[in-house]
Amino acid sequence: MGHLDHATYGWLTPVLSYAMACIGAALGLRCTVRALDATGRSRRNWLLTAASAIGTGIWTMHFVAMLGFGVTGTDIRYDVPLTLLSLVVAMAVVGVGVFAVGYGRDRIRSLLIGGLTTGVGVASMHYMGMAALRLHGQVRYDPLLVVLSVVIAVVAATAALWAALNIHAPAAVALASLVMGAAVSSMHYTGMLAVRVEVSPSSATLPGATVMQFIFPLAVGLGSYLFITSAFVALSPTARERAAYASAERLTEPDERAVDVAPPGFRPEAEPRPRERAAAHAHPSGPVHGPAGPHRHHDART
């Protein structure tokens, strides 16, 4: 039986994988909270983003941790199509659970269905990713530890969805994401403890891609996606903020209904011309006389 090393790079891969799980959980929970405050197409888009974030975060966590996995006596390769399929399965199954919570009318029932579906999706991704391993030997599992890992995944997913339904404060969401990240990491390493490898030494070339050829670039790309999406969500205004902006704009816009409407046939008084205004200022009252003064009447008889 080959010796399994889960941390060939020391604490680097466990800590980094936990960080990726927390980022994916935080982004997914935040998007789910946004979806519950939205309607129509906006809700659907937020739920899709949540499913992709949680699925991508869990997948990235798993394979970042697998960067530090090694077995003495054999090299390790990965089946590329099956590895990619595990990513698609993670996002699809998590999406079913998230949509069940986002559109369900009965919260308790939706929470149980969503948590069960999401947890099974997390576990399916993990063991499908393990099935993508190619090595000189045979991989076996301890059934009790496998069941325990699935239970941990279901409980973690249910707790995370409960937090999305009941906790809206950013600090509380951050705390819930730390707990979910710890639960996902616990599920991963519990599943890895269930692994037993019987090595069969061979000089034959293993099929598939090495970690650095495929897993590392893909994990970096998906991690970048999580960071960029996190920045987008952080800068995107919430539904309450948009409502406040719209209310403020309505208050600042002039009310067209307040414009006075003149009655029919009304003509505004014309303003006096400049000369007339000057004359009015020069002679405020009385008749205007010429420069020679008033004319005298002559008697015709004289």
Summary of the structure (lengths in Angstrom):
residues: 302
radius of gyration: 38.0
end to end distance: 157.0
largest distance: 157.7
contacts: 934
relative contact order: 0.14
helix: 67%
strand: 7%
